Amino acid sequence: MNYTINHLPERTSKPRDKGITMVMDKGLSLRQVEDFIEVGGPYTDIVKLGWATSYVTPNLDQKLKLYREAGIPVYFGGTLFEAFIVRNQFDDYRRLLDKYKLEHAEVSDGSITIEHDIKCNYISELAKQVTVISEVGSKDVQKIFAPYKWIKLMSAELEAGSWKVIAEARESGNVGIYRDSGEVRQGLVDEILTQIPEEAIIWEAPQKAQQVWFIKLIGANVSLGNIAPADIIPLETLRLGIRSDTFDHFLEM
């Protein structure tokens, strides 16, 4: 940090197991990646190349190399995994991970329906090859899971070998753990946390109000995902209580 401010909440250090910030890259250019790493690299724990953008991203090898050299792990969005699965190309997907030297992979079923025991098998198989992050929840706003089902799915996926489970929200933050207005389903989150350790969950929170809500609920070291590159510095100030939205929250620490 550039100077000293007393009595700020203590942040975990990289490499982090909690307090993770996952950034969503929806198609940054190489120059934009370089600029992002310069400013946001110290606060970014992992980058997701959103949905299947890696298929159409120019200079993909060079982009991955930039992140790799900065010590920031990258993974392809879960929709790409689903695109391969629905076409019976699981082995091709595994080879793709090797081709691009990826050490993480996302397993999701937000756009297609996969029997949960089969999804868990995919997690177990991929966990032999890479670190798996699995996503729970649907991208369909009409599909609303009861809290017990979220808990059951998350528990099974962690047991199958997921390093973390992601609570679905899309990049817009208006499905899954949120209402279509973007408001948090507070009762759902409270129920999940009665059974699933908070350090095992990455909460997708693309909107500032959502980030503030989770920081106030869990603390500075809550793991948050789908953060826009331009929001990485603002988010870190929210975590530290040096932005108005969380300014009063940490003053008594």
Phi, psi and omega in degrees: 000160188278338179199178188258131168234125183285154170061042171268153177298145181280127178265143172295159182255152175288143356285129186265147169254342173219161186076025184286140170244115177259123183260140178263115174262110183262011178136036179296146173283169178300318178296319178294323177297316179301315180295319180297315181298320180303318185265315189260352184307315182297340186250003182254126182263330181199148180240134173254126170279104193309144181033249180244030181297335180298336181292328185247002182285121175294151174057042183299316180302316181294323178297312179299323179297320179298313179296318182298315181294335178274359180075027181249114178297150180230147171217158179277145181300155183296334179297328177294316175305314181295324178298324177286317184296316183295342178256014178059043183240038182300316180296324177296321179296318179297320178293326178298318178300319178292318182303318183263009175057040179276142181251359177226152176213148177254134174247121181219168174216041182283339182248341178231167178260122176235129175306137191294327178293328177290318177301317179295327175295319176300317179300313181298319181292315181291331180295342175284344186249320186217175171278124186261133169244122181250151184244135179246135180118158183254151174278353179275117183298340180281344182266106181244117181273143172291152181306320182298328180287319175304314182297315180298315181294314180298315181300315182294323182287324174295319179294327181288342177132005177292138175287315176222155170249138179262133173271115189298140173211353191064173179286348180268339178073041181221025174220181174066249182281002180237152170284168183294347175278350185095354180289139180293138170279086190300317180298321178297311181299316179300318180294316179303316185288349174285340185237332184251126179301135184298332180287350178270354187246137166253117180270117175293126186212073184287340183262145183302317181299326178290318177299315180299317183300313182289324177297319179290328180285313190252329179123180184299333186256035169284144179270125185234145182228174183059039178274131178290144180307322181289347183260002186293317178290313175304320179297318181297325177291326174296317180299327185266358179073030179241031168227149191305326185297329179238013187303314183281341190294326185255004188294333182273001182290000000 
